[in-house]
Amino acid sequence: MKRFVVLLLLIAAPAGLSGSPLGAFVDRIDLSGSLRIRMWNITGKTYVPEKMPSLTNYRNINYLDLFFRNRINLSVIPEIEVRSVFDIDSIFGKGSSSLSTGAANFIPRDVYAVFRPFDGSELMIGLEPFSLPGGYILARDATGIQYRHYFSKGQASIYAAYIRAFDNANDTFGQGSDMPYYLWDNVCYIGTRFSIGSIVTGDAYYVYENDLHTENDINLDSVNFRYDPVSRSFVYDAIDIIAGPGGDGRKSSLHWIGLHIRAVTGNWFVRLGGIFNFGVMRNRIHLYTYRRSVVRAGLMEFEAGYDRRNIIVSVIAEGATGDPNRRNAGISFQDIKGSHDFSLIAVDSTGGLALRGSGESQWYGLYGCGLNFKYALFDSLIIQMKLLHFGTTKTLYWRGSGTTWFGDEVDLSAEFSFRNILSVFLTAGGFLPQRAYNALDDMSNTYRGVFPAHIARSVLRDLDNHASRSMIFEIMLGVKVAYD
């Protein structure tokens, strides 16, 4: 593979490089990447909104996920480097209830330059990955500029960035998506990574997002009329018919202040963090009407445990304020593009059912806690198990009773590696939904549009709609080959 890509680069290289020695040119190219193939199988009868049919039972739903990532780094001189990333990915489903079907997509993910004007500095410009600790706030590829400066032999650093963002851009942790559409978001952040002695390390940052109205749906509700002071007349924003639907349909001015700390002493460790989110959102509900929300929200994370050589045992907990039924509520914690994995089903950004997936604000109105166990055998076989409980931060009502019990989950994963090149992995998860899951609006509105409105509101309102507390099982088997 490496020789093949190098040959393509040589063919496409500018004529000005013809005078350079072939060996010297090849030495300046660094190639790496991976090919991952996964097969998912999903069983159960519980309805999963926006994933599975609501009025029919489903069994043995499966699909094949293919993802091929390639990185090409060209070192022009020691102080200048050009990096690019392109992906080939596809999801092939089976049956009328499969998650997706389609051909492979070629996606140019990143193209950017890295400048090192002096020792300890790094300036990156172009279409590049931007991320913050944990992926709670920002984890995606976008056009912009970011700077990092390292101190104390890399133990501490400061970083800052300005981003002209994509609204539906992909995260930066190896997940595939369609080509992102460029929309009108501006994001700025500044932060520092620090250490206190040999025990404490941490990250602190501030993020600001100016999210202009980003709705490309071709209908009357999406036409954004506004007054233009230059022409002294009312105009409407252009609609990109070729791009098709996109955007999140809101205007916002949001701020985040985050602090994450990890302390290690001997074999014991503790990790905790918090993010305060505030600002203003305006969500279009009609042609001229916006719903204005003042945002005051927060997210917390915690882990404490014991790490001795090949065994890790810890207690974990995460959650965020919010209304479980309203992502845009003022008390709901807002992500720009979260890509954090806490479990395999309830909160997950790796695929499958993903009740709260890798989209925006996956923790709002939800918390999770439990036990985490990880065991490594000869550094080649890693086994991990999680026992988790999930609840809602707001009481929901179902069949006349209030509840916050969202569900429980057990996850098991195993990965075998051979020479750090080939890995075979298996994950299996089971989620048992409880009354708060059944009480979600997505569940209670299942029959809307199927039966007359008065029957849906009265007779069918409190039916469980295939959320009869039957367990959702998800099994995934995959293989990954890495090259460098």
N, C-alpha and C positions, 0 to 999 in steps of 0.2 A: 504493500500500500504506500509506504513512504517513498519508495523509488518511483512509483507511478505518479504521485503528486509532484515530486521534484521534476520529473520529465515534463509535465504539463506547465510548470512554472518556467522552465527553460524555454519552452516553445513560445510562451506568451511574453517573455521578457523583452523589454525595450531594446532597440538596436544599439543604444549607447552602452549596454552591458557586454556587448560582444567582445570588446577589447579586454575585459577582465578575465583573469585566469578562472577556468571552470571550477577548479577545486576550491578557490577562495570564495566564490559566489555560493557554492553549495554549503560551505561551512557556516555561512551567515544565516542559513534557513533552519528553523527549528519546527518540526512537525510533531503534532500529538493529536490524540483524539480517542474515540471509543465507539464501539458498535454495541447497542443494547437491544435485545429482543425479549419481550415479556408476553406471557399468555395469562390472561385473567379468566377466572371462572366465578360466577356469582350465583348463589342459590338463596331461596327464601320466598316468603309471600308478602312481607311487609312493603307497603308502598313507599317509594323514595321520590319525593317531588322533583320534577324536571329531569329525572333519570330513567324511571321505569313507568310503564303504563299504570294508570290509576284504577281501571275497572276490570283488569284481568290479572290472574295470578301469573307469576313467571318463575321458571326454574331453569337452571343450567344455562344462564346467559354467559357467553364468553366472547372474547375478542383478542386480537393479536396486536401488540404495540411494538413498532420498530422505530428506533431512534439512532441516527448516525451523526455524531458530532466531530468536526474537524477543526483544528486550530493550526494556523500558519503564522509564524513569527519571523520577521525578517529584520536582522540587526544590520542597519545601514552603517553606522559607526557605533562605538561603545555608548555614546550619549543619545543616540536616536534609534528607536525601534518602531517597526510597523507591525501591528497585530490584526489578524482577521479571524473570524469564526463563521462557519456556515454549517447548517444542519440539514439533514434529510430525515423526515419523519412521516409516519403514517399510522393510522389506526384502522384495522380491518375487523368489522363486526360480523356476527353470524346470527341469522334469524331476525324476525320482525321486531324483536325487543332488544337488539344489540345496541350498544352505546353509540357506535358510529361506524360508518363505512366510507371508504374513499381511497383515492390514489395517494401516492407519495408526494410530499411537498418539499421543494428546495427553498430554504430560507437563509439568505445572507443575514447573519445575526449581528456581528460586530465588525467594524472596520475603523480603526483608530490609530493614532500615533502617540508614542510615549517619548517624552523628552526628559533628560536628566541634566539640567543646566549646571548643577554642582552637586557635590557629594551629599547624599541623604535626601535628595529631592526627586520628585516624580510628577511630571505634568502630563495629563492624558487629554487628548482632544479628538472628538469624532463620535461615531456611533459605538457605544461601549457599555459594559455592565456597570450598574450602580447598585450598591447594596449597603445596608446598615445591619448591626448585630441582630441575629435571629430572623431577619426578614420581616419583622413586624410592620415596619413602616414603608420601606423602600427596597425592592429587589427586582430589578428589571433592566432591560437594555433600552437606551435612549440616546438622543443626540445631546451632547453637552461638553463641558470641560470640568475636570476635577484635578485637584492638587493634593499631594501628600508629602509631608516632610517627616523624616525619621530622626529620633534622638536616642542617645544612650545605646548605641549599637543595635538599634531596632526595637528596643524594649518599650519605647514610647513614640507616639506620632501625633500629628495634627492633620486634619483633612478638611477640605471644603469643596463644594461643587455647585455648578449652575446647570440646570437641565431643561431643555425643551423637550417635553416628554410625550410618550405615546400613552393613550388612555388604556389600551388593552394590550400593552406590551407584555412579553413573557417574563417570567422570573429568571434568575440567573443560576439556578441550581439544577440545570440539566433537564428541564421539562420542555416539551415541544408545543408549538402552537402555530396558528396561521400567521401570515405576514401581518404585522401590526400596522394600524392606520395612524398617521400623524395627526394629532389633535392639539388643542390649544391649552396645554398645561405648562406652567412654569414652576419649577421646584428648585429651591436653594437649601443647602444644609451646610453646617459646620460642626466639627466634632473633634474629639481627642481620644486616643487610646493611651492608657497610662498604667503604671505599676507602682506599688508601694512596697518596697523591700522585695523579698522573694515569696511573699504570702499572697498579696492582693493584686489582682489585675482588673481593669475595668474599661468601660467605654461610656462617654458622655457626649450628647449631641443635641442640636437644635435643628428642626426642619420647618420650612415654610412652603406651602403650596398655594399658588394662585391658579385656580381651576376655572377657566372661562366656560361658557355654555358649550357643551360638547355632545350634540345630538344630531345625527345625520339621517335619522329615520325620515323617509319621504312621506309625510302626512302633515295635516294642518297643525297638529299639536307640536310639531318640531320646527315650524317656521319662526325664527327669532327676529321679530320686528324690533327696531330700535331707532332712536332719533340721532341723525348724523349732524353734528353742529357745523361741519364744514359746508355741506350742501343745504343745510337748514331744511331738511325734509326727512320723512320717515323712510327707512330702507330695511331690507331683510338680509340676513347673512346668507351667503351662497351655500347651496346644498350640493355636495359631491355625489352625483348619481352613480358614477362608476364605483366609488368606494363602497356604497351600500350602507346598511345599518351599522351604527357604531356609536360609541360614547356612552356616558353614564347619565346624561340628561340633567346635569346640575351645574350651578355656579357655586364656588366656595372660596373662602380665604381661611385656611386652616394652619394651625401651628402644633408642633409636637416637641416636647422636651423629655429626653430619655436618659436614664442612668442604669447601667448594667454592671454588676460587680461579681467577681468570683474569688473566693478565698480558699487556699489549700494549706493545710498543716498536717504533716505526716501522711497518713492514709485517708484522712477525712477531708471533705470538701463541702462547700456551700455556695450556691449560686442564687442571686436574687436580682430583680430588676423591676423598674417601674417606668411608665410613660404617661405623661399628662398631655391630653389632647384638648385643644380649645380653638374657637373661631366661629365662623358664620357660614351656613350653607343655605342655598336657595334652590329648591327643586321644582321644576316645571310640572304643574298638574293640569293646566289648561293653556290655551293659546296665549293669553296675556297674564296668566296667574301663576305666581310662585308661592310655595310654602317656605317661609323663612324659619330656620332653626338655629338657635344659639347652642353651640357645641361645648359641653364641659364633660369630659369623659376620661377614662384611664384604663390602663392595662397593667397587670402584675404577673410576674413569673417567680418561681421558687423551686429550688432543688437542693437537697442535702443528702449526703450519703457517704459510703465507704468504698474506697478504690484501692485494692491490693493486687498488684501485678495483673492477673488475668481475670479478676472478678470485680464487678461493680454492682453495688446494691444501693438504691436511692429512693427517696420519697420525692415525688414531683407534683407540682400544682401550677396551673395557669388559668387566666380568665380575664374578662374585660367587662366594663359596665355597658349597659344598653338594654334596649327593648328587643327580646328575641324575635319579634315579628316585624320590626322596623329598623332596617339598616340605617336609614337617614334620620332617625330620631336624634334629638339633641343630646341625649344621654348615651348614645351608641358610639363606641370607639370606632374611629375611622382609620383604615389602612389606605395607603396609596396603591400598593400591590403586595399583599402578604404572601409569603411562600414558606410558612413555618409548618413543620410536621410534628404533631403531638401524638397522634394515633393513626391507625390505618383507615378508619372509616369516619369517625365523628369529625375530626379536624385533620385534614390531610391534603397535601398538594402533589402527591405522586401519581394520582389517577384513580381508577376504580369508581366506586359510588361517591365517596367524598361528600358527606352531608354538609360540611362546611369546607369548601375546596380552596384552591389557590387563588380564587378571586379576591375582591376587596373585602376587608373587614370580616374575617372569618371567625373572630372570637366574640363579636359584640353580643352582649346579653347571655353569655355562656361561660361556664368555668368547668375545669376538669382537674381531677386529682387522683393519685394512685401510687402504685409501686412499680419500680423499674429494676429489672435484673438483667445483667449482661455478663456473658462468660466467653472467654477466648481460649481455644485449645491449640497450642503450638503455633499461634499467630496465623493459622491457616483456616480455622473454623471458628466462626463467631456466632453465638446463639444469644438471642435477646427475647425477653418476655415482659409484657406490661399488663397490669391489672388496673383498670381505670373506671372511675365514676364521673358522670357528667350531670350538671344541674344548670338551671336557668337562674339568672339574677333577679328575675321578676316572676311573681306568681302568675301562672296561667290556669285557666279554668276549662275543664273538660268533663262533660256529663254532670255538671253542677258542682264539682269539687275542685278546689284549688290545689295546685301542685307545682313543685319546682324540679321534680325528678325527671331528667331528660333521658337517661339511659345508662347502661353499663357496657363495658367493652373489655375483651381479652385479645391480646395480640401476641403473635409468635413469629419470629423470623430467624432464618439461618442462612449463612453465607460461607461458601468454601472458596478459597483463593489458591491459585496455582501460579507461583513465581510473579505475583503482582501483575499478571497479564490477563489471565482467564479467571473469571469468578462465576460461580453458579449459585443462585440464591432462591430462597423460598420464603414467602410471607403468607400468613394466614390470620385472619381477623374475624371476630364475631361480635356484633353489636346487638344488644337486647334493648329495644326502645321501651320507654315507660310513658306515663301519662302526659308529661309535659311535651314529649315529641308528638303525641297524638293531638295535643291541643294547639299546635302551631296553625297559623292561618293557611299555610300551604296544604295542610292536611284537611282542615275543616271545609275548605273551598273546593275539594276534589270534584264534587258533583255539579259545580256551577257551570251552566251552559249545557249540561246533559239532560237535566230534568227541569221542569218549570220552576221559576224563581221561588214561588211560595212554598213548593214542596222541598226545595233545597234548603230554604231557611228554617222550615219547621220540622218536617219528618226526618230529613237526612242530615240535619245540621251537626249532630253529635255522633254520627256513626264513625267507626274507626277507620273506614276507607282503606282497608288492607294494612292498617297499622295495628294489628291485633296482638302486639307483643310477641310475635314470632321473630326469631333471631335472624339477622342478616349475616350470611357467611360470605366471605370474600377470600379467594385463594389465588395467589400469583406465583408463577414459576418463571424464572428468567435466566439469561446468560449474558455476560458482558465481557467483551474483549477490548483491551486498551493497548494503544501503541504510542511510542514516543521515540 
